[in-house]
Amino acid sequence: MKLRLDLRLSQKLIMTPQLQQAIKLLQLSRLELQQTLEQHLLENPVLEEVQSEVEEAEAAASEDGVPPVEPSNDTVASAESAGTANDRDNPEELSASGWEDYFDSDRRAGDVEYPSGGQDEMPSFEQTLTTATSLEEHLRWQLSLCGLSEREKMIGRLIIGNLDDDGYLRISLEEVVAGTDFTPTEAENVLSEIQKFDPAGVGARNLPECLLLQLGYLGRSPIGSIGARPGALRGAVVESIILHHLKDLEKKQYAKIAKTLDVSCEEVFEATRVIEGLEPKPGRPFSSTDNHVIVPDVFVVKHEGQWVVLLNDEGLPRMRISPYCKQLLATQGASGETKAYLDEKMRAAQWVLRSIEQRNKTIVKVVSSIVKFQEAFFEQGVQHLRPLVLKQVADDVGMHESTISRVTANKYLYCPQGMVELKYFFNAGLQRTDLQGEMLSSVTVREMIRRMVAEEDSAHPLKDEEIAARLRGQQIMIARRTVAKYRAEENIPSASQRKRFF
């Protein structure tokens, strides 16, 4: 065995930190990208944010062929003295404070004179904001007004703090008072008082108890009373259904309920109307209803008969390399350690700017390819959406499928059809029987199923087999189980659950 040297050539894909950063920037959403760029501005002194006024001034100077000149201290001083002289020459012109005094003195005869506060005395924007009252705050306010003792109010605060967002007490009273000197009996008494608070049904431990608490506010007049016949349930039909037949009511098995309770179906229908008017989640009105605005990454508009993709960079920080740092690197005044630090930050800044530029180009290229494949959708709507997979777009733009997946993740476009997620355009297809080789998008089929269900007779809802037969009548090859799958994905109940008897 002997040692020897060989020269071999090979290609390897090495994930450098710069490449990892570029891939990470590519798959970020718009909000995440904004936060990332702001973080780079904070950490890298070589990067600076460009204001729109600076850009306009530099653009105007470059058009004139004159470099922008920074005003010197002498120039500023002369300008200030000139402004003071102009004010003396034109005594009728008012300064900013003069305008404020002028408007403050504008009072009509008979007006009551009140002291006018300055602008500094006005409340800030944050002080004028209001927040919605939470369920816990609403219940604590009622607890403070009730006639319970201080010990009972302490137990009440414990119970209120353990209610979930729906207003239910999901844990036992033993767990509530664990680690305290309160007893479960005391907690039970306080809970019964909290259950009288607004909203009705709050503090219930399960759905039947919640509905019965609300039923108590409606009065105990029996709707279709059963009476006290031997072997029959006592009380009203509504209470009996709530206590024993909620599962049957969910499945619309009215005949079974009527037979079990020994009443007519009309009485069951009347009781069902009352139950439908109750609130299964008392805390719903106090839940957070904040709407999160989606800002599109690109706009797709039609210009001179052609669809054009426009990148939306509004709201994103516009960065550049600081001219001062460039000048500092070019001169010999910086020490070796400082120059090495600036060199490192300069390379990082240049890579960030290149990555952002490449990201923007890639997004525009991919969206342009999607527009080319789905032009019928942009022209006529969702009924003309075509089946599309990542490989088709990847082959069209000359990229890998994983790159297309990263580009289309968490990104939106705005077009005449509305705000659409980029992932929306990629879907499977169903074969048509009238046009060989022509496929129909699964999204279009889901929309057709949703419209059929919306237009059906509620007394005779369409079954999955009937929907499949109608679709096959429209030359779409589809099975019943596929219809059931699409219906479940659209959160459409089954035919038995959609049936209405009244």
N, C-alpha and C positions, 0 to 999 in steps of 0.2 A: 504494500500500500504506500502510495507516494502522494505528496501534496502538489497541486498545480492550480494555476489561475485561468479562469475562463471569462470571456466577455460576452454577456447575453443582453439582448434588448427585449423589453417587455413593457406593456401598458397596464397601468393600474389607476383606478379611480380613488383618489385620496380626498377625504372630506376635511378640507382645511377649515379653520375657524371662520375665515372669510366666506367660504362657500356655504357653511352652515348658517351664517348670518343672512346670506342672500336668500336661502331657501325658507328661513323663518320669516323674513319680511314678505315673501311671496304669498304665504298662506294666512297672514294676519288679516283680520277684519279691519274696517275703516277706523273704528274706535280704538282698537288695539294698536294700529299703525300710528295714530295720532299720539297715543301715550308713549309709544316707543321712540318716536322722533323727539318728543319733548324731553325724554330721558337722555337721549344723545346730546341735546342742546345743553343740558345741565352738566353732563359728565365730560364733554369734550370742549375745551376752550377755543379750539380752532374753528368750530362751527358757530355760526351766528344766524339768527333769523332775519330775513329780509322783509322790511316793511314795504307796503305798496307805494308810499310816498317816495321812499328812497329809490325804488325801481323806476318810477316815472321820471324822477330827476336825472338818474343815470342814463336812462334811455334818451331823454331829450338832449343831454350833453353829448352822448355818443353820436346822435344824428347831426349835431352842429360841428362835430369834430373837435370839441373843446372839452378837456377833462374837467370833472366837477371840482370846484375850488371851495375849500372849507373857509368859512368866514373867520377872520382873525379877531383878536380882542380889540384892535384899533377900529376895525370896521364896525364891530358891534357897538363900541362906545360912540362912534360918530353917528351911527344910526339912531342911538338913543337920544343923543343931543339934538339931532335933527328932528326927531319926533317931539321932543319937548318944545323946540322952537315953533313947530307947526301948531302945537296946542296953544302957544301964546299968541300966534298970529291969528288963529281961528277960535276965539273964545266961545263961539256959539256951539262948537262941536263938543260933545260930552264924552267923557271917558266911560269905562265900564261901570265904575261906581256911580258916575253921574246919571247914567241911564237907570240904574236901580233906584236912585233917589227920585228921579223924575216919575217913574211909575208908582212908587210908594206915595208920592204926593198927589196923585190923580184921584181925587175924591169928589163926589158930587155933594151938592148942598143937602144937608139933613143927615148925611152919613155919620155914624158914630165912629169916632177915631179910636182905633185899638193899636196897641204897640205892635209894630211889625218886626218879627224876628228875622234875623239874617238867614242866609242859606245854610250856615253851619248848624243852626238849631233844628233844621228839618231832620226827621228820622231817616236812617239809612234804608236802603232797599231791603236788606235782610230783616230789619225790624218790622217792615210792613207785610212780610210774608205770613201766611196762615197755614196751619197744618190741620188735617182732618182729625177729628176726635177718634181715638181708638176704642175698641170694645172695653178694654180694661179701664181706661179713664172714665168712660161712661158709667160703668158699674161702680167704680170707686166713688164717683160723685153721688150716686144714689145711696150708696152705703153710708156716706157721711151724713145724709139727711134723714136716714131712718132712725127709729127709736131704740136701736139695740144698745146694749152696754158696751163699754170700751173693750172688755174681754171678748165679747161676741164680734165686735168690729175687727179685732185682730184676727179671729178665725175667718171672718168674711174676706179679709184681704188675702189670707192664705188660699182660700178656695178660688177667688177671682184670679189670682196669679197662676193657678194651675188649669184654667180653662184654655182650650185650644182656640184657633182662629174661627172655628164654626160655632163656638159658644158651648161646647160639650165639656163635661168633666170626665175625662177618659181614665182616670185613676181612682182607686178606692179611697174612701174617707180615712181609712187607717193609714194609708200612705201620706195623705195630706197632713195629718197631725203627728206623723212620726217625728221623733226628736223634740217634741214640745210637751207641755203639761196639759194640753187640751185632750179631751176624750172624743171618741167617734160619735157618741150620743150628742154632745154639744155641737159638733160639726154638722150632724144631720139636721139639727134644729135651725142652725144658721143657713144651711143650704136650702131648706124649705122657704126661708125668707128671701134668699137671693133669687129663687125661682119665680118670685112674684115681681121681680124687676123687669124693666124694659131692656131689650126686646123680649116679647113673649116666647117662652120655651128655653130661655137661657139657663144654664146650669143643669140641664138634663144629662143623664148618664147613658142614654141610648135613644134611638129614633122613636120608638113607641112612647116613651115618657115625654119626649119633646113635643110630639103631636098632641098628646093628652093634655099637657100644660096649656097649649094654645087653645085646645077645645074648651078648656075651662073658662077662657075669656069670652067665648062665644055663647056661654050659657049651657045649661044641661038639659035643654028641651030635647027630648028624644026624637030623632029623625027616623021614623020607621021603627018605633019601639017594639021589641020582641015580647015584652011582658015577662011573666014568671012561670011560663009553662014548664012542666016537668021535663027534664032532659035538655032544655034549651038554655042558651047563654043569657045571662041577665044583663040589663042595661040597654043602651041605644045600639043601633046597628053600626054607627060610626065607630063607637068605642070598641065594639067586638071585632070589627075589621082591623082596627089599629093594633089591637092586642094579639090577634090570632091569625090574621089572614093577609098580612102585608105582602108576603111572597106570592100568594095567589092573585092579589091585586096587581102586582108588578107584571104578572104574566097574562093579565086581562081575563082571568078565569072567573067571570062574573057568575056564570051558571053554577059552578062548583060552590062559590061562596053563598049564593042564594039557597042552594040545597042544604048546605051544612047549617046555616042559620035558620032555615025553615021560613024564609021570607020570599017575597017576589023579586024578580030582577029589577023592576022599577025602583024598589026601595034601595037595592044595592047601588043602582045608578045614581040615585039622589044622594046617598051617603058618599059615593066616590067624588061627586062634585064638591062636597064640603072638604074632603081630605085634600083634593087638588089645590084648594085655596090656602092650605097651611104651608108654613115655611119649614122645610127640613133642616135648614142651616140658619139658625137665628143670627149668627155673627156675620152673615154675608154682607149686610149693608155697611158694616164697619171695616170690611177688608180693603186692602190697598187697591186702588184703581188707577195707579199711575200708568200713563201711556208712554211707551218708549218709542221715540221717533226714529224711523229707519232712514238714514241718509244714503242715497244711491251712490255707488262707486263710479258708474258710467251712465251716460244718457244716450239713448238710441233715438235719433230724430231723422226725419226724411227731408233731404235738402236737394232741390232740383231733380226730383225723381229717384234719388239714390238714398239708401239708408246709410247714415253716418254715425260712427261711434265716437262720442266725446267723453274724455276723462274728466271726472269731477274732482278738482283739487281744492275746492272751496272749504275753508276751515282747517286745512292741514298746514302746519308750519312750513314756510318756504325757506330752505336753508342754503347757505353758501359758505365757502371758506373765508375766514376773516382776512381782509386786506392787510391789516396790521400784522397778523402772524406771518403772512407771506413776506412782508417787508422785513420783519425781524429775522426770518430765516435767510433772506437774501443778503443781509448785512453781516458783518463780522463782529458786531457788538455783543452778540449772545455768547455766553460761556458754553463749554463743551457739554456740560450736564443739561443745561437749558435747551441747547440745540437738539440733543438726543431725545429729550422729552417731546419737543415740538415735532421732530421728525416722526416719532411714533404716533402722535395724535393726528398729524397730517395724513399719514397713510390710512389710519382708521377713518378719518373724515372723508377722504377721497373714495374709499370703498363703500361707505354708507351712501354717498351721493350716487355712485355708479349703480349700487343695488336698487336704490329707489327708482332711478331712471329705467333700469332694466325691468323692474316690476311693472312700471306703468306701460312700457312697450308691450310686455307679455300679456297684460290684461286686455289691452286694446286689440291685440292680434287674436286672442282667443275669443273675445266677444264678437269681433268681426266675423270669425268663422262660424260662430253660433248663429249670427244673423243671416249668414248665407244659407245655412241649412234650414233655418226656421223662418224664412222670409214670409211664408204664407201665414204664419201665426201673427207676425207684426202687421200684416195687411188686413187679415180677416178675423182673427181671434182664436180662442182655444180650440174650436172645432176643427181647425186646420193644423194643429200641432203634430209634427211628424215624430216618429220614433227616432231616438238618437242615443248613441253610446259614446263613451269617452274616446274610444279608439278612432272613431271617424274624425273627430276634431283633432286628435293627436296626429293622425296621418296628414290632415289638411295643413296644419301649421308646422309640421316637422318637429314635434316635441314628443316626449314620453307621456304615457297616460297618467303617471303619477304627478307630473307637472301640471297637467290639465286639471286633475283632481284638486291640487293645492290652489290653483288660480280660482276655481269656481267655488271654493269653500267659504262660507260666511260673507258672500258678496252679492250685491243687488244691482239691478239695472232698472232704469225708469224709461218707459216707452209709452206709446199711445194706448196700450192695453193695461197700463198701470205699473205698480211696483212689483217686480218679479225677481225671485232668487235665481241665481245662475244654475243651481242644481235642478231647478224646475224643468229645464229644457231636456234633461237626460232621463229617458224613460223607455220602458220596453214597448213592444208593438204586438198587435193582434192581426192575424191574417184576414184579408177580405176575400169573399167568394166571387165577387163580381169582377175584381181586377186582380189577375194573377200577378204575384210578386209585389203587390202594393200592400203596405202595412198601415195600420191605424194605431195611433198613440194610445197607451193605456190611460193617460190623463183625459183624453177625449172620451173614452168609454166610461170612465168614472163620472164625468160631467153628464153624460147621457143617462146614466143610472140615477144620478141625483135629480135630474129633471123629471124622469119618469115617476119617481117616488113623490116629488113635490106636486105633481099633477094627478096623482091617483085618487080614487074614491076612498076616503078614510073608513067607510063601512066595509069595503071589500079591497083591502090593500093587496098589492102585487106580491106574489111569492117569487122566490129566486128563480124557479123554473119558468115562470111566466115572463120575468124580465129577460132571461136568457133567450126565450122564444122570440120576444119582440126584437132583440138585438140581432138574432139570426135572420129575422125577417128584413132587417136593414143590411143584409149581406156581411155580417160580422161573425166570424167563427169564434164562439165562446161557449164554455161549459158552465153548468150550474154552479159548481164549486168555485169557479173563477168569479162569478157574480157575487157569491157569498163573501169571498175574500175582499173584493173591491168595496162591497157594501160595508163590511166591518171596518175597512181602512177609512171610509168616509164617516164613521160613527153613526151609521143609519141603523136603527133597530130592526129586528126581524118583522115579518108580516104580522105575526100574532101580537107583538108589542105595539105595532102601529095601528092596530084595529081600534076603531071608535064606535060605540053603540049609541052615542047621544051627541 
